Every structure is written in structure tokens, then in C-alpha cells.
Amino acid sequence: MHSLAGVELGPEFHAMVDAIAEPLPVPRYSRFPVLLDDLPHFSARLDLVRLAVIVALERTADSVQVVPAAGRERSSLGYDWLICGERPSAERTVTLAEGGDGRVRVTVDGTLIHVEPPSEQESRRLLESGARGTSLRFPIFPSAGPSLVARGDGPDELVLWRCGLPAARFRLPGPVLAAIYVSETSFEMLVALIEVDGELVVHIEGDQDTYLRKLRVPIDFSARDEAAHDLSPLYLHMEEFWQFGVYFRRAGQWWTLRCAGVHIVLEPSNAALHQPESTPFQTRLDGAGQVLFGPGNWTAGLRAAGWTVWGPGLDDTVIPVPSGAYVLGLTKVANRPALLTREGGTVRVRLEKESRTVVEFATPVVRHHHLPWIAVQRSAHLVEVLDVATGAVLHRLGTA
């Protein structure tokens, strides 16, 4: 899936891409990661130039995988790129900085380029042009990666946002029940569970080489009716190449659609808790629903000492939670375990010895299961992605 899927930004944008692409060396890999300085200081003008850098890098490969730089080590193999607002002395780095003359300085491995993006307002308009006019309904973070999926206006419409890229709108061949976007170094795809001719089928946008397309079963309910109430995440699970399936939520209950040998089975899931693993084709399950899963294979649960977090590389950590606070999930702040809680209209992040307010927001927030992000829906056409540690707005998904 191209970085500009469903978006046309005009000749001036592509002229910026041409200027940036000229000094870029040819990578040694057909698909490679591009790491973004995921900080709240970027303006829309810098965001647009950053997008131009991503598209320029994409010209030298089959595709790129855009991920936040926070918490991720640079590759020792020398095949990833970093786009940031600072000036680290490292190879394969592009730095961006506003100039005083309306231009943006782009430094590509020591080579300086000046580009002139449009005004802040026009840059914002271009960045939000992919799904303009489309309502955003039931946004979710369905995977471990930096992406968000929401329903659009119709039951067969999805809006996909990928970190650093414009939102794209997809109209599928039937009403959608559940969806996920997955991106790895070897593949990229938007997977949806849809209804076609009275059957529940898996539809894929992007890479098609997957056994998931074999999942198809007759149903006695209407996915179109479900579309008015919810968008379920679609969690993928594969044990062997002949034993694979998906988990999804319908009418408040979790189900599994799976292939066991030659049989396709649709049945209620026997687990109470379902969360995506860090790898795309694994799902974390808890039959009793008594624990929470978080990043780094950490687990949280209520013990005699209170809410406790345990896991690899971590001493058992007790995090105080006052009575009346509802625990939303397990996350991390500066590599320390933290619980996200809600008390009335206040969402807080709680650590072992301190707590901070993330946002005051009366309606539900959407929690990312692996990144320290939450999403809040400000209006029918605006979703903001916030940093759990500070409450700062990191990304905007706008369609007005």
C-alpha cells in the first residue's frame, strides 16, 4: 500500500519530493523501516515536508514501514532511516527545521536542501484531504502497530490512519464487522471481516499472500445492523499453516472464525480477554479475564497488595489505585509500568509513586495496547492521538 494511497497532493508537493529524493542513496532492501521523531512539536508545514521525505524514500524501494522512533533501537544492519527535528550525528538521518524565511531546511546525511511548503492552514488541508468530508465513527487501535482504523459514513466504509501518513478511505464490497491493519518488514495489509451474499468473509487490501482468505462461513445475522453500533478489532491468530483464524466482537460477545484442517468453524470464543500480540498473527488471551496485558509482555492483576505489574525484566511493581477509579489498561511511561485509569471524566496515568492527568474527557477514550497512546474523538471529523505521559497531542486525524 503506497504512502499516498487515496490521496493526491498536487504538483508542488511532488516537486518537494523531487528535491529531497535527489541526494538519497539507493537502499539495499526492497522494504525498510522509517523511524519518526514522534514528538508534539511538529507543525503542519513540517508534517507535510516529513511526508515528502517518506514518499522520496519510498521511491527508492518497493515500500516503507513508518514507525515511531520512541522506544525503538536503530538497526545494526544499516537499512532503516530516521526523520527527526534534531541533529544527531548518525547515518541514514533526515533532519527538518523551520527557517526564518518561510522555507524548511532538510538535511539528508549532511546535504542541505531548502524547500518551501505552503502555509500552515494549506498544509493542514492537504494532510487531511484523503478522507475529507467523511465522518469518523468508532475509532480503534486494532494492532500493535502505529495505526488507527475507524468506520466512515457507510457500513462498508473504513478510514485508515497510519503514523506519519494521510488518512485513506476504503469502500469495501460489503458491510464491515471487524478490521485490522498490520505492517511488517515483509508485508502490509488492511484486513476486514465483511458480509457478502449472506456469508462472513475475509477481505484484504494490500498484500494478498495469506491463508486468511480461506475463512468464509454462512451467517444468520446482519453485519450491516452491527455497523450502526460498533467496529470490532480483528485479531489474527495462527498456530500452524493449517490451523489459523481470527477473533472479533459482535453484540458484546467475542467470537472466533477459524480453520481447523479442512473445516471452517464460527463459534463463541472461550476467552474473556483478547488483545493483540506484538507480532501480527498472535493474539493474547485470558480465559478468566482477571489480568491485563501490556507492552513488553508485562501483565497486571489485582493481588492482596493491590494492583501489581509483573513480567520480563521487571520486579513486581505495586501501583496504588484509589477506590472509585476504574482501571482501563496497562501501559508504560519512560520504560516504567503504568496503569491508565478513569475517575469520572478524568483519565489518569498512575505509576508506582506518582500519578498524572492525561486528559479531561467525558466520553470513552481509545487505548493503544502497545504504544503509550490514547485516542480521543473531539468531533465527528477529528480524532486526536495523545501521549499518555504528558497528555500532549502527538497526531491528528482530521476529515473536516
N, C-alpha and C positions, 0 to 999 in steps of 0.2 A: 504494500500500500504506500503510495507516494506521500511525501510530507505535505503536499498541497492538494491532496485528494478532495475533490469537490469545491476547490477554491481557485479563482482566477484573480490575481493581484495586479495585473496590468504591466505595460512595458517598462515603466520607471522602476518598479520593483525588480524586474528581471535584469535591468541594466545594473542595479546594485549587485545582483548575484554575479553577473559577468565580471565586474570589477574585483569582487572578492575571490572568485574562482581562479583568476589568472595565476596568482603565486602559490596556489595549493599544490603540494606534491601528490602524486598518484598513490593511493593507499595500496597495501599488499593484500587486502582482504576484500571480498565482494560485499560483505555487510559488517559494519563495525559500530561500537558504541560512541555516541556523542554525549559528553557529560556537560550539564548546565549548572552554572552558579545559581543555585535555587534560593535567591535572596530577594527581599521585598523592595530593593532599591531601584530596580529597572523601570524606566518609563516605557510608554507605548512605543516611542521612537526607537529606543534601544531594543525593545522586544521585536520590532519589525526588522531591524538590522540583524539581530540574532537569528531570526527566521531565515534571512537571506544567507547567512553563513551556513545554516543547516542545509539549505537547498543547494548551495555551492558544494558542500561536502558530499551531498547525495549524488551530484553529477559524476563524481569520481568512483562511484560504487553502484551496486545493484540497489541497495537501500541502506539506511542507517537506523540505529536504535537509540532514541533520545531518552536519557535518564538523568535524574538529579545527581549532582556531584556529591552532595552531603552524605557522609557515611559510606562512600564507595571509594576503594583504592584505585589508583591509576594502574592500568595493565602493565605488567612487566614484559609483555610480548611486543609492546610498541605499536599497537594498532588502534588505540582509542584517541579521541580528541576532546579537549576541554575548551568550553566557551565561558568566559568569565569577565567580570568588571575590574579585576585587579591585574597585577603584572607579575605572576610567578615566573621564575626563570626555569621554564620547562619546555621540552619539545612538544610538538603537536598541540599548541595552545593558541587560541584566538582571544584577544582581549578587546573590549569595547569601552569607549569613553566618550562622553559628550564634549564637544569643543565649544569655544566661546563664540564661534562664527556661524552657528547653526548646523555645522557638519558634525559627523561622528567619526572618531578615529578608530580604525580597525587595524590591529596589529596581528599579522599572521606569521608566527615563528620569526619575529624580528622585522618583517617587512611591513611598512606603514602604508595604509590606504585611507583616503578620505572619501566618505560617501555622505550624501545629503538626503536623508529620509524626509517625508512630508511632516506637516505639523503634528502635534500630539493628538489632536482630535481626528485628523485624517488617518494617522497611523492606527488609532484605535478602531476606526471604521473599517479599515482594510483587514485588521486582525480578526474582526468579528463578522466578516462578510460571508463565511462559509455556510452558516445556518441562519442568516438574518431573517427575522420575522417569525421564527419557529419558537413555540413555547417549549420550555424545559420542564418535564414532568418526571417525578420520582427518580432523581439522580442517585447513582450508586457508584461506589468504588468496588468493582466486582473481582479484581485480581490483586496480586502482589505488586504489580507494576504501577507506574505513574500515569494512570488514565482514569477517566470518568465516563460513564455511559448514562444517558437519560432518554426517556421517551420524548418523542416530538409531538406534533399535533395529532396525528392519526395513530390508530392501533398498530399499523405496520411500519411506523417510522421510528428510527433511532438517531440520536445525536451522539457522536463520539468526540471526546476531547482527549488529546494526547499531549503530555507535557511539552511545552515549547512550541506547539503547532496549533494552527487554527482549527476550530471545531468543524466537523464534517457531518452532513446529514445523509442518512441512508434510508431509502424506501425498499422494504423487503417484500418478497412475494406472498406474504401472509401476515396476519396479526402475531405480534411478538409476545411470548410468555416470559422469557428469561434471556439474558445476554451476558457476554464477557468479551473483553479484548485482551489478547495475550501477545507479547512481543519478546522474542529471544534473539540471540545472535544468528540463529539459523532459520527463523520463520516469524511471520506476523499475520494475525488474522482476527477479525471480528466474528464471533460465533454467536448465533442466536437460535433459540428454540422457538419455532413458529408452527402455526397450524396451516396446513394446506390440504384441501379436499377431505376434511374430517380426520386427518392424521396429524400427529405431532412429529415434526421432522427437524433435523439439524440443518441450518443454513449457514454458509460460511462466505464471508467477504475476505479476500486476500488469499494466502496460501491454501491450496485445496488438498494437499497430500496428507490426509488424516483419515483414520478409521472412523471418526465421529460421524461421517456422512452415512454410515450404515444404520444409524439409530433412527428408526421410523416405526410408529405404532398407532393403530386406530385409537381415538379417544371419544368419550361420551360427554365432554364438556366443551365450552366455547372459550378459546383463547381471547377472542375479541371482547367478551364480557370481562375477563380478568384484566384487560388492558386499561380499564377505567379506574382500577383500584391500586395497582402495584406494578413495579418492574422488579422481577426477581433476579438476583445474581445467578449466573450459570457456572457452577463449579465442576471442573473436569477431573476425572479420576481414571487412571489406567494401572492395572496390576500386571497384566501380560497383554501381548498384542491381540489375543483372542478374548480378553476379559477387561472391558472398559465401559465407561458410562459417564453420566452427568448427574448432578444433584441440582434441584431447583425448588422454589417455594410456590405453592398455589393455595390460595384461600387460607393462609396462615399455617399450612402444614408443609413439611418438607417431603419431597418425593425423589425417587431415583429412576432414571431411564438407563438401562444398561444392557450390554451384550454379554451373554454367558455362553460361550461356544457358538452354536447356531441359533440360539434363541434370543429374542429381544423382549425384555421384561420391563414393564412400568408398574411400580409398586411404592407404597409409603416407605420412607427411609426409617431405619431403626435407630437413628442417632437423633439427639436433641439439639446438638450444636454443630454447625457446619461453617468452616472458614477456609479460605484459600491458603494453600501452602506457598512457600517461596518459589517452588517450581510449578509450571503451569498445569501439569497433568496429575497433581496430587491434591487431595482435599483433607484437611484436618477435621476429625470427627470426635465427638464425645457423646457416648450413649446416654449418660445421665444429665448432661447439661449443667454440671456442677463446677466447671472450671472455665477459664477464659484463656484463649491462646493469643500470643503476641509475637512481636519480631524476635529474631534470634532464637527461635524455638523455646521461648520463655512461656511459662504457664502461671496463671494466678488463680487462687482459690481462697475460700473463706475457711480459716482454721481457728483453733481455740485462741490464738494470739491476735486474730484479726485477719484482714486481707493480706495474703502473703504471696510473693512472687518468687519462683524458683526456675532454674534452668541452667544450660551450659554456660560456664564461665561466670556464674553469679552465685553469691551467697544468698541463702534465704533472706528475703527482704520484706519486712512488715511495713505496710503503708497505711497510716491511720485514715479511716473513713468515718465521718460522723454519722450518727443516726439520722435518717431522713434523706441521706444522699444516695442516689441510685448510681451504681457502677455501670458505665457504658462499655468500657473495654480496657484492654491492656495495651500500652504504648511505651515509648521511650523518649527521654529528654536528655540530650548530651550523654548518650550511652548509659543512662540510668533508667531503671524500670519506673514506670509511672502509670497511674490509673486515671482514666478520664471519667469524671462524674458529673451528674446533673442534680442541682438543687433548685427546684422551681424553674425559673428562666435563666439560671446561671450555669454555664458549663465550666468546670474547673479541671485542671490537671494537678494531680496530687502525687508528690514524691515522698520519700521516707521522712524528710524533716521539714518540708515546706509545701505550700500549695499556691497556685496562681490562677487567676481568672483568665480563661481563654476568650470567651465571648458571652455577652448577654443576649439570649435569643430564645424567644418563647416557643417556637416550633422545633420539631426534631432536627438534629444535625446528623450528618453522614460521616461515619468514622472510617478511616483507611486502616486496614488490618495490619499493614507492614510499615508504612511510612508515617511519620508524626504529623499527619494532616487530618483536618476535618473539613467538610464542605457545608456551607450554609446557603440556603436559597433565599436571596434578598428580594427577588420578584419573579414573575413568570418568565422573564427573559435574562436573568442574571443569577449565576451561582459563583460564589467566591470560595477559593481554597485557602484555608488559614493554617498557619504554623501553630502547632499545639503548644510549643514552648513559649511563644510570645503573643499569640493572637493576631500577628501581622498577616495581611493579605499577601499571599505568595503568587496566586494566579487568579485570573478572571475568565469565566466562561460566559460571554455576553452574546445575545442574539437579537437585541432590540434594533 
